[in-house]
Amino acid sequence: MLIDEFLPKYDFVETHDIKVSASAETVFGIMNEVDLCESPIIRTLFFLRGLPNGHLRLRDLKKSGFEILGTQENKELLLGLAGKFWTLRGEMQKVNADNFREFDKKGFAKAVWNFSVDAKGNETCLTTETRIRCLDDASRRSFGFYWTFIQPFSGLIRREMLKIVKQKAEMSA
């Protein structure tokens, strides 16, 4: 999987999945096109974090520092970013598919966020996994403290995203 290629070692991880009664192609297509801000929970939490308001698709997260690191059609989408997520400004760094693996600046962390689909019979399992690698002990401590508070909200956003995709995919199937 792309997530294993780009960040095989990590300090923090969060995984969520949902079963969807639709094909992998349908789920993958909906996942890439759905407006995440249809959820009032996501809209509110993104607003509080200073992320773009209004319509928001996965590809629109580029405005917030995320880069698409790779796509395997109808299988996996991988986003990545690097910065000091635990600070107010975030100090996002310029990373892309070419330089992400080599990025190793002390005081920073890098993160990957994937969405993968796996069809089994008439169902597709949609999974999202977030991995964070802190690039030194100080950033690991800072991120760990930050993660203690932000992780429940991060999980809520991801579960809401999965529910939206499931609802839209099953309606269109």
C-alpha positions in Angstrom: 0.0 0.0 0.0 1.1 3.6 -0.6 0.9 4.4 3.1 3.5 1.7 3.8 5.8 3.1 1.1 5.6 6.7 2.3 5.6 6.2 6.1 6.4 2.7 7.2 7.6 3.8 10.7 5.4 6.1 12.8 4.9 7.2 16.3 1.1 7.7 16.3 -1.6 6.0 14.4 -5.4 6.2 14.1 -7.5 3.8 11.9 -11.3 3.7 11.2 -13.3 1.7 8.8 -16.9 1.1 7.6 -18.7 -1.5 5.5 -20.4 -0.1 2.4 -23.0 -1.9 0.3 -21.5 -0.7 -3.0 -18.7 -1.5 -5.4 -15.1 -0.4 -4.8 -15.3 1.8 -7.9 -18.5 3.6 -6.6 -17.0 4.0 -3.1 -13.7 5.4 -4.4 -15.5 7.8 -6.8 -17.8 9.1 -4.1 -14.9 9.4 -1.6 -13.0 11.7 -4.0 -16.0 13.9 -4.9 -18.2 14.1 -1.7 -18.4 17.5 0.0 -17.1 16.8 3.5 -18.7 19.9 4.9 -22.1 18.4 4.4 -21.5 17.2 7.9 -22.1 20.0 10.5 -19.6 18.3 12.8 -16.9 18.3 10.2 -17.7 21.9 9.1 -17.5 23.1 12.7 -14.3 21.3 13.6 -12.6 22.4 10.4 -13.7 25.9 11.1 -12.3 25.8 14.6 -8.9 24.5 13.2 -8.8 27.3 10.6 -9.3 25.0 7.6 -11.1 26.3 4.5 -14.8 26.9 5.0 -17.6 26.1 2.4 -17.4 23.1 0.1 -14.5 20.8 0.9 -13.4 17.7 -1.0 -10.3 15.7 -0.2 -8.4 17.3 -3.1 -9.3 20.7 -1.6 -7.2 20.0 1.5 -4.2 21.1 -0.6 -5.1 24.6 0.5 -4.3 23.5 4.1 -0.9 22.1 3.4 -1.9 18.6 2.4 -0.4 17.1 -0.8 -1.7 14.2 -2.7 1.3 11.8 -2.4 -0.3 9.1 -4.6 -3.4 7.4 -5.9 -4.1 3.8 -6.9 -7.3 4.0 -8.8 -10.3 2.4 -7.0 -7.9 1.2 -4.2 -6.1 4.0 -2.3 -5.6 7.7 -2.0 -2.8 9.0 0.1 -2.4 12.6 1.4 0.6 13.9 3.3 1.9 17.0 5.0 4.8 18.1 7.3 4.8 20.8 9.9 4.5 21.6 13.6 0.8 20.6 13.9 0.8 21.3 17.6 1.5 25.0 17.1 -1.0 27.8 16.3 0.6 28.5 12.9 1.5 24.9 12.1 4.6 25.9 10.1 3.6 23.7 7.2 6.5 22.7 5.0 6.6 22.2 1.3 6.4 18.4 0.7 5.3 16.4 -2.3 5.5 12.9 -3.6 9.1 13.4 -4.6 10.5 14.8 -1.3 8.2 13.5 1.4 10.2 10.4 2.3 13.4 12.3 2.7 11.9 15.2 4.7 13.7 14.9 8.1 13.8 18.4 9.6 14.3 18.3 13.4 11.4 19.9 15.4 8.9 18.9 12.8 6.5 15.9 12.2 5.2 14.4 9.0 1.8 12.8 8.6 0.1 10.6 6.0 -3.6 10.1 5.7 -5.0 7.4 3.5 -8.3 6.2 2.3 -8.4 2.7 1.0 -11.2 0.5 -0.4 -11.3 -3.3 -0.4 -14.2 -5.1 -2.1 -15.4 -8.4 -0.7 -18.5 -9.8 -2.4 -21.3 -7.2 -2.5 -19.6 -5.1 0.2 -16.6 -2.7 0.2 -14.6 -1.9 3.3 -13.6 1.8 3.3 -10.7 2.4 5.7 -8.9 5.6 6.7 -5.6 5.5 8.5 -3.6 8.4 9.8 0.1 8.0 10.7 2.4 10.6 12.3 6.1 10.4 12.5 7.8 12.9 14.8 11.4 13.8 13.7 13.0 14.2 17.1 12.3 13.7 20.8 11.1 17.2 21.4 8.6 17.1 18.5 7.4 13.7 19.7 6.7 15.1 23.2 5.0 18.2 21.8 2.9 16.2 19.4 2.0 13.6 22.0 0.6 16.3 24.3 -1.3 17.9 21.4 -2.6 14.5 20.3 -4.0 13.8 23.8 -6.5 16.6 23.2 -7.0 16.6 19.5 -7.3 12.8 18.8 -10.9 12.4 19.9 -11.9 15.2 17.5 -9.7 13.8 14.7 -11.4 10.4 15.2 -14.8 12.1 15.0 -14.0 13.8 11.8 -12.8 10.6 10.2 -15.8 8.6 11.3 -18.1 11.3 10.0 -16.3 11.2 6.6 -16.8 7.5 6.4 -20.5 7.8 7.2 -21.0 10.5 4.5 -19.2 8.3 1.9 -21.2 5.3 2.9 -24.5 7.1 2.7 -23.8 8.7 -0.7 -22.3 5.4 -2.2 -25.3 3.3 -1.0 -27.7 5.8 -2.4 -26.0 5.8 -5.8 -25.5 2.0 -6.0 
